[in-house]
Amino acid sequence: MFGRPSLKNVTCIEDLREIARRRVPRAYFQYADNGSYSQATLRANQAGLEAVRLRQRVGIDVSSRDLSTTIAGEPAALPVVLAPIGLCGLNIGDGEILACRAAHAAGIQFCLGTMSICSVEDLAAAVSGPFWFQLYLMRDRGFSRELIQRVIEARCSALVITLDLAVLAQRNCDIKNRMTVPPRLTARNALSFASRPAWAWSLRRSGRTGHGNLDGHIHGSEAMTTVAQWVSRQFDPSLSWADIDWIREIWPGKLIIKGITDVADAKIAAEHGAAAIVISNHGGRQLDGAPPTIAALPAIADAVGSDLEVMFDGGIRSGQDVLRALALGASSCMIGRAFVYGLGAAGQQGVARAIDIIRTELDVTMALTGTTSVRSVSPQVIAPRAAGSD
């Protein structure tokens, strides 16, 4: 399994997922792939999108199609942003750097997560353009203030605040796999690690295996258990909208709030000066039993779409899914697992392939629905429900 796998026969995101499953050790593949508890919400996100039927149109000139747009005031070749995903750099060495380079080469934006392996400074030094940063507001407000200052110094162009992780939901696979950061060789995972030499070599070559944004900022952070204990204590149940006002006093740029699934919360976000919101249930990794995000999208878009940008996250696996979200009120989408599968499959080349798959599918689907611009997508591309259907 040394070397890069051939992507010649990769035709869809599921193909990339299967390659990544074979190349990334079970614990780190399942960390990204799975959801919380019974994973009902994880499954509902995809099923909800698949249930939205598209309206085929004919006899319309679609010879010229425009997939470009602006997202939070930034030009984008596609209505897509690569979402913040923890531990990207444990799918392959320097994973966040490779994913960001692929995104920028494709003309779209990348969002680095607080729980990344590469630090914000690592990424800023490795790429030429600005990127976004996602922040978990920790109990230690001094650390949070310091991290925001580091983000400012890295010249990130937007700060994404995740609000739906005040407490951490249980992810059964992580417990069963006894996942550790940094990776630790045990009898339980020895075969999984040993059978993936390309993965092991990429991490060794990178030299980055811990939480880069935390390294050197926690007393005793060289000890794996110290970091894990600190992180588990830092998610803050007291997090409130007042903390958003506190962040705005420190952060001078665009503020995007992620984790919105309720109209009331969307309206509050608008009142607190957000430039955009991301409708998200954390990819089914937090409140299990919550409805799919696509079900929440139309009402939220109707309520606040004239006041701020509405982005969509949750279950995107295709260009068709992107068009569905746009038709129901989103201005753009975040993709998470779809690009992580590409990353685990083939690094930067795999992420580029994932983006290209979604771009091509979106382009073709636009043509078949009589759509010529992503900026003009409306509910008209959704097929009417048959009489008597649920």
BELUR-V843680 format. One record per pair of residues at least 12 apart in sequence whose C-alpha atoms are under 8 Angstrom apart, sorted by the first residue. I is the first residue (numbers start at 1). J is the second residue. Records with the same first field share a line. If there is no record, write none. Layout:
BEGIN
I=J / J
END
This chain:
BEGIN
1=23 / 196 / 197 / 198
2=197 / 198
3=198
4=346
5=345 / 346
7=350 / 353
11=357
12=318 / 354 / 357
13=317 / 318 / 338 / 341 / 342 / 354 / 357
16=341 / 342 / 345 / 350 / 354
17=338 / 341 / 342 / 345
19=341 / 344 / 345
20=341 / 342 / 343 / 344 / 345 / 346
21=344 / 345
23=196 / 198 / 199 / 344 / 345
24=91 / 92 / 196 / 199 / 344 / 345
25=192 / 193 / 196
26=177 / 192
27=173 / 174 / 177 / 178 / 179
28=90 / 91 / 179
29=91
30=173 / 174
31=173 / 174
32=85 / 86 / 337 / 340
33=337
34=171 / 173 / 285
35=171 / 283 / 284 / 285 / 286
36=169 / 170 / 171 / 172 / 284 / 285 / 286 / 287 / 288
37=169 / 170 / 171 / 172 / 288
38=288
39=284 / 285 / 288
40=284 / 288 / 289
41=283 / 284 / 285 / 287 / 288 / 289 / 290 / 291 / 292
42=283 / 284 / 285 / 288 / 315
43=284
44=291 / 292
45=283 / 284 / 291 / 292 / 293 / 294 / 314 / 315
46=292 / 314 / 315 / 316 / 317
48=292 / 293 / 294 / 295
49=294 / 315 / 316 / 321 / 324
50=321
52=324 / 382 / 383
53=382 / 383
54=324 / 369 / 381 / 382 / 383
55=369 / 380 / 381 / 382 / 383 / 384
56=368 / 369 / 370 / 381 / 383
57=368 / 369 / 370
58=368 / 369 / 370
60=370
61=370
62=367 / 370 / 371 / 372
64=372
65=363 / 366 / 367 / 371 / 372 / 373
66=372 / 373 / 374
67=79 / 363 / 373 / 374 / 375
68=373 / 374 / 375
69=374 / 375
71=331 / 332
72=254 / 275 / 276 / 309
75=108
76=107 / 108 / 109
77=106 / 107 / 108
78=107 / 108 / 359
79=322 / 331 / 332 / 333 / 374
80=108 / 109 / 332 / 333 / 334 / 335
81=108 / 109 / 110 / 111 / 332 / 333 / 334 / 335
82=103 / 108 / 109 / 110 / 111 / 334 / 335 / 336 / 339
83=110 / 111 / 112 / 334 / 335 / 336
84=110 / 111 / 112 / 113 / 133 / 134 / 336
85=112 / 113 / 115 / 116 / 336
86=113 / 114 / 115 / 116 / 117
87=115 / 116 / 117 / 211
88=116 / 117 / 340
89=116 / 117 / 118 / 208 / 209
90=117 / 203 / 209
91=199 / 340 / 343 / 344
92=199 / 202 / 203 / 343 / 344 / 347
93=199 / 202 / 203 / 204 / 205 / 206 / 207 / 208
94=117 / 118 / 203 / 206 / 208
95=117 / 118 / 343 / 347 / 348
96=112 / 116 / 117 / 118 / 123
97=118 / 122 / 123 / 126 / 127
98=343 / 347 / 348
99=339 / 343 / 347 / 348 / 351
100=127 / 131
101=127 / 348
102=348 / 349 / 351 / 352
103=351 / 352 / 355
104=129
106=352 / 355
109=131 / 132
110=131 / 132
111=131 / 132 / 133 / 134
112=131 / 132 / 133 / 134
113=133 / 134 / 135
114=133 / 134 / 135 / 136 / 213
115=211 / 212 / 213
116=211 / 212 / 213
117=208 / 209 / 210 / 211 / 212 / 213
118=208 / 211 / 212 / 213
119=211 / 212 / 213
120=133 / 150 / 151 / 154 / 212 / 213
121=150 / 154
124=154 / 155
130=155 / 156 / 157
131=155 / 156 / 157 / 158
132=156 / 157 / 158 / 159 / 160
133=151 / 156 / 158 / 159 / 160
134=159 / 160 / 161 / 162
135=159 / 160 / 161 / 162
136=161 / 162 / 163 / 165 / 235
137=161 / 162 / 235 / 236 / 239
138=234 / 235 / 236
139=233 / 234 / 235 / 236
140=234
143=217
145=250
147=213
148=250 / 251
149=250 / 251
152=251
157=253 / 254
158=253 / 254 / 255 / 256
159=251 / 253 / 254 / 255 / 256
160=255 / 256 / 257 / 258
161=255 / 256 / 257 / 258
162=257 / 258 / 259
163=239 / 257 / 258 / 259 / 260
164=258 / 259 / 260 / 281 / 282 / 286
165=235 / 286
166=235 / 236 / 237 / 238 / 239
167=235 / 236 / 237
168=232 / 235 / 286
169=285 / 286 / 287
170=286
171=285
180=224
181=209 / 210 / 211 / 224 / 228
182=209 / 210 / 211 / 224
183=209
218=230
241=272
244=272
245=272
254=274 / 275
255=273 / 274 / 275 / 276
256=274 / 275 / 276 / 277 / 278
257=269 / 274 / 276 / 277 / 278
258=277 / 278 / 279 / 280
259=277 / 278 / 279 / 280 / 281 / 282
260=277 / 278 / 279 / 280 / 281
261=279 / 280 / 281 / 293 / 296 / 297 / 300
262=296 / 300
263=299 / 300 / 303
266=300 / 303 / 304
267=303 / 304
270=304 / 307 / 308
274=308
275=308 / 309
276=308 / 309 / 310 / 311
277=308 / 309 / 310 / 311
278=310 / 311 / 312 / 313
279=293 / 296 / 297 / 310 / 311 / 312 / 313
280=293 / 312 / 313 / 314
281=293 / 313 / 314
282=314
283=313 / 314 / 315
284=314
292=314
293=312 / 313 / 314
294=312 / 314 / 325 / 328
297=312 / 325 / 328 / 329 / 330
298=328 / 329
301=328 / 329 / 330
302=329
305=329
309=330 / 331
310=329 / 330 / 331 / 332
311=330 / 331 / 332 / 333 / 334
312=325 / 330 / 331 / 332 / 333 / 334
313=333 / 334 / 335
314=334 / 335
315=335
316=334 / 335 / 336 / 338
317=335 / 338 / 358
318=357 / 358 / 361 / 362
319=357 / 358 / 359 / 360 / 361 / 362 / 363 / 365
320=361 / 362 / 365
322=362
323=362 / 365 / 366 / 374 / 377
324=382
326=374 / 377 / 378
327=377 / 378 / 379 / 380 / 381 / 382
328=378 / 379
329=378 / 379
331=375
338=354
339=351 / 354 / 355
342=354
369=381
END
